[in-house]
Structure formats: C-alpha cells, structure tokens
Amino acid sequence: MTEENQTAEDPYPNRISVSGFKHSTKQQQQEEHKEFTEEIEYLDESGSVIYKGKGIRSVEPGIDDHVMVGDVKKPFLNALAVAKIVEVVKRWKWGPELETQLDKLQFVPNMTHVSQALKVINDGDACLSLFRWSKRQSWYLPSDDCYVMLFDGLNQRRDFDGIQSLFDEMVGDSSNNGVSLVVSCNRVIRYLAKAERLEVAFCCFKKIQDVGCEVDTETYNSLITLFLNKGLPYKAFEIYESMEKANCKLDSSTYELMIPNLAKSGRLDAAFKLFQEMKGRDFRPGLNIFASLVDSMGKAGRLDSAMKVYMEMRGFGYRPPPTIYVSLIESYVKSGKLETALRLWDEMKLAGFRPNFGLYTLIIESHAKSGKLDIAMSAFLDMEKAGFLSTPSTYACLLEMHAASGQIDHAMKLYNSMTNAGLRPGLSTYTVLLTLLANKKLVDVAAKVLLEMKNMGYSVDVTASDVLMVYIKEGSVDLALRWLRFMGSSGIRTNNFIIRQLFESCMKNGIYESAKPLLETYVNSAAKVDLILYTSILAHLVRCQEEGNERHLMSILSTTKHKAHSFMCGLFTGPEQRGQPVLTFVREFFQSIDYELEEGAAKYFVNVLLNYLVLMGQINRARCVWKVAYENKLFPKAIVFDQHIAWSLDVRNLSVGAALIATVHTLHRFRKRMLYYGIVPRRIKLVTGPTLKIVIAQMLSSVESPFEVSKVVLRAPGDSVMEWFKKPIVQQFLLNEIPSRADILMHKLNILFPNSAPEIRSLSPPKPLISGRAI
C-alpha cells in the first residue's frame, strides 16, 4: 500500500523498516492476527517491491522475535540482529542517544547477540556502553564470554583500574545470579599479576576464593611468579599451599617455579619432595631445578645428596653448566673435602670451562691453609697464566703458610712478585713476612722490608716492636739490641714494656753495659721503676761474683731512682748519718709501702734483701728487717703458737737468707717465752720443706741442737729445747751472729734466691755448692 492510499482511519505511516521490510500501521500491529483488507507492498532497502499481497500483522517491535512475510512467521536471524546492534553501537558509540537507539530495536536481543556484537566492536568504550545497557534489560544474564571480551579489551588498553572496577561488578553479578564466571575471574587475576599489580591481584584472588570460584593452575602460577618477582618468597609459598588445599594439580611450570625457590629459601625437604613428585608424574625437570638443588644442598652441607642430584642430572643428558661446578667445588672446599673438590676442578677444566677468579682464589687459599702448598702454588701459577691478578689476601695466605713451614725463599719470591705486580701488600702480609724473617734471624732483610713497609705509608712502630719481641723471646739479645739500634736510626719508636723486657733480658745474660742505657731510656720516658724491677736488679747483685760487674750493677741500681735504693744506702750508713736507729729507719720505709698494691713485691724485696744482708754479714740489720716485715704481716702464717701443744715456724716460702734470719730470730723469741714466762710446749717444729732442710739443719747442728730431721720438718720435744736454750753457747748463738761458713751460707744460694720476677720463685733442682762469698 502506498502513501496515497492511506485513509484517515489509518493516520500513522506504516513504513516500519525491519531488515528491509515495510510493515502496516501501529493500530494493526496492536491487533494480533487481524487481516489487512488492502494489499501490502514489501519493499527492500532500495525501495523495490519484493512482495505484494495481503498479510497479518502480529509483530510487536522490541517484543516479538519474528517478522511476518505474508501470513508466514519468519524468525529474526541472529546474524541480522548482531549486525543491527553493531551498526547502532558503531554509529552512536555511547551516551543516552545510543541507549535510545538500542531501545528502539525491532527485535528482542539476547546475551548471544551481545556477545557476538562485542567480538566485532573494537572500541572499548562502546563495548562497555553496550554491556551496561544490556545489564539493565530484563533478558540480561551474566555471561562469561562477555566479561572475558571486556577484560581483554581493558587489558589491551592497560586500563587496570577499569579491570578492577568491572571485576567488582562481575563478582556481584555472580553472587546475585548464582552464575559461575570461572574463566573471567581467572583471566582478571592473570592480567593483574602480569601487570605486577600485586595488592590488587591478591585482593581479587581472595575475593574469588571467598565466593567459591575455582582457581586454575595457570592463575596460581601467575600469582606465585608475581610474589617471587617482588621478593616475597614466603607469600608465594602461601599461594602454593592454597593450591595444594584446593587440590589443584601442578603443571610443569609450577614445579619449575616452586622447586628452585623452596631450595633457595632453605626448605630443602619440601623442594626434594616436589622434585620426586615431578619425576613421578613423568615431567622432565629443567636444568634450573637441578642447579638450584645442587647449589642449595651443597651450601647446607648435604654433600651426598648434592652429588646424587648432580649425577642424576648427568643421567638426564644435561651438560653441567659452570655454575654447578662452581657451587659443588665451593661446597666441598668449605667442608674440607679437598680431594673431591680437586676432582671436580679437573673435570670442569676437561669440560672446557675456564675457572673464574673467585674459584681460583678459593682453591689456592684452601689448599694453602691445609698445608698442601704444592697444589696451591700450581693453581697460583695457572691463575697467573690465565691472566688473573691475585689479590693481596691470596698472596698473604700463601706467604703465611710458607712462613709457617719455614720456606723463606718461596715467601720472599711471593713478596717480590706481589710488589713487582704493583700490588700494595696488606698489613697482615708485612706482619707475617717480618715475623718469618725475625725467626730466621735475617735482620738486614727484615730491616729492608720494614723500610719498604714504611714507604708504603704504613705505621711501622707496632710491627717493628713485634719483631723486637721475637728476638727477646728467643733470647737473641745481641740481635734484639742490633734491631733496636736500627729502629732508633730510622726514627721508629717502641714502647716502655718492650724496653723493660729487653733490659731484663740483658740483665739475665749479664750484658750490663747495654742494660744501663736501656734503663736510662726507660726512666727518662717517664716510666716508673717499680719495686719488683728494683728487687730483680738487687737479686743480680746478690749473685754477682765479679768486682767489675758489681760496679755496673750498683750504677744500675742508682739509675732506677727508686725509694728502695735510698733505703738501701741509708741502711748501710751509721746511726750518726741516718739520725735514727736502724729499727726505726726500717719501720719508716715499710710504712711507706702500699700493701694493697705491692704486697707481693714487698715479700719479694724482703727475701732478696735478707739474702744480701746475710752475705754482707749484716746480721743485726737483717734481724731488724725480718722483725719489721713480720710486724707488717707480710708473712702472717710464719709463726704459730698453739698454746702448750706446739709452736712452729714455717720458712718454706722464704729465701735462704730470710730462712736463716727467721729461724734464729724466732728461736730467740721462743727462748724468751720459755725461760722468762715458763711456758713449755710439748713440741717445737721448724717447717723447712725439702730444700731448706739441709741449710737449717747444718746451721743448728753447729750448736748441737735437739732438733731431729724428717722429710720436710725439723722437730724436737719442748723439754729438750728448754734444756738446750739454757746452754750459754746457744744464748750467744741466738743473740750474736749466724755462723758464716761458706758451706752453710752459700749452699744452693743461686737456685734459692729469687730471679728477676716475683712469680719465678719456685725451687729448681739443686746445683753444686759455690765456694767463697760473693761480697
């Protein structure tokens, strides 16, 4: 029917184009199955008549899913529907106009149409507009395909914020409609993980877990990879544990990810378990898995397991890379299994791999420290041929071990090689080399090396002093003095402790001419000569038997400027010069001693001084010194009064002179008590020890004493001693002088007198008697 034939009862234009067809009026559309009285012309898109005849209008645009061709219902083709949707969307893109045009569609779309249209439309915003319009329609159902295409488009545009927003909508859709959108959910997480959106990806992962969506293996792998790349292996392990709980099967990629990282994190048992599981499922482990297991097990000390995996790798046909050789060699070296390490070292070189600098250093230093110098030097020469320059630490290691084995020639060659290569030797290198040269007594060579060390900018005072101490400890006093002169001429200083040690060594060896300048240096450098040092010099004077040496020693005593020397000088002057009695003079000196700090030194001084006074024949002065020393409780347990039972004198810790004076003075005290007060003990003991026993016994035997000699004690009954005390000769003996026969006074004198230090006061094996007096 043409426009001219339309009547007033049919006021609406009836040209509704649906896929090229022209339909009747709106009134007739609303009346279902009503026949037209006029003929209907069906036109194509160009306006040509394709059919003419009567028809029935039973199609409601936007509601019905068919068109009428005459009186025959024709289904609306999906391809035509999709094409119409694509046409509308491409024309209007987005906005209210697009939605208006979509609402006017002359057919009822469905989600299949939308999905197909989304595949054709390339514009992301247009796709989203179509999707959001479809969500507001009554026929909408969530579709995995739709979401997948939308997420693909957003990912191509790198719009990850849009992905996150759409993901939240999708989760809501899935929950409200009970539809599973597994593919979309997993794809979102993979896209976010690949984009390294760690927090967002993990948050989405937790959401789909909460709604019960199944996570596939590829998604788990992408999350694990993300956490590992971000340096969060333990979080990756949590994802892996979630994968296990969900009973999701691992693929080869999962194994390749998890095994190396579990091994590197120290979870070797878990890594090895996965390794065995992987082989059980007929997956072929990659070289990275073997390398990580060998490396981690070797570092953990599981050498047998590491070697087993290594051999298994060879069985799979892999050629070991250099990293595996390096790892195994390092592990065996650190475990001390150098033979296996050397075998792997040779195998590595046969395989055509060149050892790196670190591996050369490791082999050289490990074999050098183990005393295998031939192997170490061979590797060292190979290292130089390979073009590597050894570090000072490697040279130092080789030098140290050659020095320990006394190979001075090799040590010097290494030192010269090092300096010729332009390397600056370290402090440890110089120290080791100079110690070796000192031990070999090569003073001139040591001096040359020390000056080279000084020119390198090192402080050499400490090192030079250490060399000096080597000579002192070895007793090479001449070399020590020679080295000290070299130090002085080179402007190198040493400390007072070493000067004192060298001084004492000179004294011990009788080199008094050199000892005095050393003591002067010591005193002039504000060092204080203590009572111990002064006493040691006095001990040398006691032993001295040559008049020339006596003069040197007296001069050395004067050089000390110690108060004990003033006391000694005053002790030998008369009362007129002193201006006070001897006993008072001695008491004043001993009151000036700080017994809290110098008690041991004071005991040492008393022992040596009493030896000297006895040898000089100054018995009365010696008795005064002993009396004051006892009053000041230097020897508090020497005399014991056990009422009427036993009285005793213990002289075991005294020198010969002190023991003789203490015996005479104490017996004099016992005599006064017994004769004047009438107290007679059952017995009297003189505890002498095995060494002083002979001296004391011989002295008392000259006056026919009642004391009987046993192993370490001279003892006698109190009554017998009482009768002995009544004899005039005994009174004269106790009041006057000790017999001065040389065989008594000088018996074992040299070994019993204290040496140059208070701690060296133990008794040595007996020596032959010395005839004659020293002074």
ZIJO-V284677 format. One record per helix or strand of 3 or more residues. SS is the DSSP state (H for helix, E for strand). FROM is the first residue (numbers start at 1). TO is the last residue. If there is no record, write none. Layout:
# ZIJO-V284677
SS_FROM_TO, SS_FROM_TO
This chain:
# ZIJO-V284677
H_3_5, H_26_30, E_40_43, E_49_53, E_66_69, E_72_75, H_78_92, H_96_103, H_111_120, H_124_135, H_144_156, H_160_177, H_182_194, H_198_210, H_217_229, H_233_245, H_252_264, H_268_280, H_287_299, H_303_315, H_322_334, H_338_350, H_357_369, H_373_385, H_392_404, H_408_420, H_427_439, H_443_455, H_461_474, H_477_489, H_496_508, H_512_524, H_531_543, H_547_559, H_563_571, H_575_578, H_582_591, H_595_615, H_619_631, E_639_642, E_646_650, H_656_677, E_683_687, H_689_701, E_713_717, H_718_725, H_728_735, H_742_745, H_749_752
